[in-house]
Amino acid sequence: MKIIVIGASGTIGAAVVAELSARHEVVRAGRSSGDFRVDIADPASIERLYTQVGAFDAVVCTAGKVHFGAFDQFTPEKFDIGLRDKLMGQVNLVMLGLKHIRDGGSFTLTSGLLNDDPIREGVSAAMVNGGLEGFVRGTAIVLPRGLRINVVSPTVIEESLPSYAPYFRGTKAVPASEAALGYAKSVEGAQTGRVYRIGWSRDN
Ligand SMILES: NC(=O)c1ccc[n+]([C@@H]2O[C@H](COP(=O)([O-])OP(=O)(O)OC[C@H]3O[C@@H](n4cnc5c(N)ncnc54)[C@H](OP(=O)(O)O)[C@@H]3O)[C@@H](O)[C@H]2O)c1
């Protein structure tokens, strides 16, 4: 398969590239690194990426920014960061990718645990992750041509703990290589409309 990984240089993205490139042709994309440059917050940039890459079998997105901060300091502009980047960036990857992806292809997006297991600074992340999971479930039942869509929701990643640990006390972390398995399952498996929770459960 020819698989575009957006966010390929990131903590999770690099592990996804390592996992998938053993078996597939992986095209790496990022805002400032990779085989191709793309800003997922800019639909014209997404359109350019797809035109440059040509036909492909799967898109994996491990990019997406949200603002973290105290609830009472949030402004419409701070919410807008997550809405434009992590939420609509990934939604637009799907919408604009439809006319370029081959029959039977797949989209795999990234959310995270914060909509089910919130932290004080994470109200925007919780909102955006919930939106992404609803989008994936809603889209899975209407995608044409045997296309599939899933979202991976990792717990906090071990490699990110040097900066994230104070926000995630008591939360189990997993290495990025374990999160990468969720992406492999989505791309190489047969399921659609799924939220793959990696390293955490809704019962905790
Ligand atoms: N790390 C965790 O513990 C964790 C846990 C759960 C969920 N998540 C979610 O997983 C996603 C990735 O996290 P991460 O820690 O792997 O991030 P990261 O290490 O900061 O890497 C982000 C990657 O995305 C690219 N990128 C950033 N903004 C972009 C944009 N607007 N357009 C295109 N590419 C862009 C970056 O490329 P350049 O460097 O080239 O700009 C980089 O390759 C995020 O949505 C995050 O919320 C992370």
Ligand as a Chemical Component Dictionary entry (heavy atoms), coordinates in Angstrom:
data_LIG
# 
_chem_comp.id                   LIG 
_chem_comp.type                 NON-POLYMER 
_chem_comp.pdbx_formal_charge   0 
_chem_comp.three_letter_code    LIG 
# 
loop_
_chem_comp_atom.comp_id 
_chem_comp_atom.atom_id 
_chem_comp_atom.alt_atom_id 
_chem_comp_atom.type_symbol 
_chem_comp_atom.charge 
_chem_comp_atom.model_Cartn_x 
_chem_comp_atom.model_Cartn_y 
_chem_comp_atom.model_Cartn_z 
_chem_comp_atom.pdbx_ordinal 
LIG N1  N1  N 0  2.131  12.614 22.771 1  
LIG C1  C1  C 0  1.137  12.174 23.530 2  
LIG O1  O1  O 0  1.313  11.816 24.727 3  
LIG C2  C2  C 0  -0.245 12.087 22.948 4  
LIG C3  C3  C 0  -1.212 11.311 23.604 5  
LIG C4  C4  C 0  -2.484 11.239 23.074 6  
LIG C5  C5  C 0  -2.794 11.930 21.897 7  
LIG N2  N2  N 1  -1.831 12.667 21.292 8  
LIG C6  C6  C 0  -2.183 13.377 20.056 9  
LIG O2  O2  O 0  -1.420 12.850 19.019 10 
LIG C7  C7  C 0  -1.119 13.858 18.064 11 
LIG C8  C8  C 0  0.386  13.866 17.833 12 
LIG O3  O3  O 0  1.048  14.064 19.061 13 
LIG P1  P1  P 0  2.637  14.005 19.157 14 
LIG O4  O4  O 0  2.981  14.120 20.592 15 
LIG O5  O5  O -1 3.171  12.863 18.351 16 
LIG O6  O6  O 0  3.003  15.391 18.431 17 
LIG P2  P2  P 0  4.443  15.981 18.074 18 
LIG O7  O7  O 0  5.549  15.133 18.573 19 
LIG O8  O8  O 0  4.403  17.422 18.475 20 
LIG O9  O9  O 0  4.482  15.903 16.479 21 
LIG C9  C9  C 0  3.553  16.599 15.697 22 
LIG C10 C10 C 0  3.812  16.277 14.230 23 
LIG O10 O10 O 0  2.787  16.904 13.465 24 
LIG C11 C11 C 0  3.340  17.813 12.533 25 
LIG N3  N3  N 0  2.468  18.999 12.514 26 
LIG C12 C12 C 0  2.206  19.865 13.517 27 
LIG N4  N4  N 0  1.289  20.770 13.138 28 
LIG C13 C13 C 0  0.993  20.459 11.854 29 
LIG C14 C14 C 0  0.128  21.029 10.885 30 
LIG N5  N5  N 0  -0.627 22.117 11.163 31 
LIG N6  N6  N 0  0.067  20.469 9.657  32 
LIG C15 C15 C 0  0.805  19.387 9.364  33 
LIG N7  N7  N 0  1.646  18.795 10.231 34 
LIG C16 C16 C 0  1.733  19.345 11.455 35 
LIG C17 C17 C 0  4.743  18.113 13.014 36 
LIG O11 O11 O 0  5.533  18.360 11.852 37 
LIG P3  P3  P 0  6.723  19.419 11.812 38 
LIG O12 O12 O 0  7.601  19.100 12.993 39 
LIG O13 O13 O 0  7.342  19.175 10.496 40 
LIG O14 O14 O 0  6.053  20.758 11.959 41 
LIG C18 C18 C 0  5.123  16.786 13.680 42 
LIG O15 O15 O 0  5.564  15.854 12.697 43 
LIG C19 C19 C 0  -1.686 15.169 18.639 44 
LIG O16 O16 O 0  -2.948 15.396 18.075 45 
LIG C20 C20 C 0  -1.849 14.856 20.106 46 
LIG O17 O17 O 0  -2.892 15.590 20.707 47 
LIG C21 C21 C 0  -0.568 12.754 21.779 48 
# 
loop_
_chem_comp_bond.comp_id 
_chem_comp_bond.atom_id_1 
_chem_comp_bond.atom_id_2 
_chem_comp_bond.value_order 
_chem_comp_bond.pdbx_ordinal 
LIG N1  C1  SING 1  
LIG C1  O1  DOUB 2  
LIG C1  C2  SING 3  
LIG C2  C3  SING 4  
LIG C2  C21 DOUB 5  
LIG C3  C4  DOUB 6  
LIG C4  C5  SING 7  
LIG C5  N2  DOUB 8  
LIG N2  C6  SING 9  
LIG N2  C21 SING 10 
LIG C6  O2  SING 11 
LIG C6  C20 SING 12 
LIG O2  C7  SING 13 
LIG C7  C8  SING 14 
LIG C7  C19 SING 15 
LIG C8  O3  SING 16 
LIG O3  P1  SING 17 
LIG P1  O4  DOUB 18 
LIG P1  O5  SING 19 
LIG P1  O6  SING 20 
LIG O6  P2  SING 21 
LIG P2  O7  DOUB 22 
LIG P2  O8  SING 23 
LIG P2  O9  SING 24 
LIG O9  C9  SING 25 
LIG C9  C10 SING 26 
LIG C10 O10 SING 27 
LIG C10 C18 SING 28 
LIG O10 C11 SING 29 
LIG C11 N3  SING 30 
LIG C11 C17 SING 31 
LIG N3  C12 SING 32 
LIG N3  C16 SING 33 
LIG C12 N4  DOUB 34 
LIG N4  C13 SING 35 
LIG C13 C14 SING 36 
LIG C13 C16 DOUB 37 
LIG C14 N5  SING 38 
LIG C14 N6  DOUB 39 
LIG N6  C15 SING 40 
LIG C15 N7  DOUB 41 
LIG N7  C16 SING 42 
LIG C17 O11 SING 43 
LIG C17 C18 SING 44 
LIG O11 P3  SING 45 
LIG P3  O12 DOUB 46 
LIG P3  O13 SING 47 
LIG P3  O14 SING 48 
LIG C18 O15 SING 49 
LIG C19 O16 SING 50 
LIG C19 C20 SING 51 
LIG C20 O17 SING 52 
# 
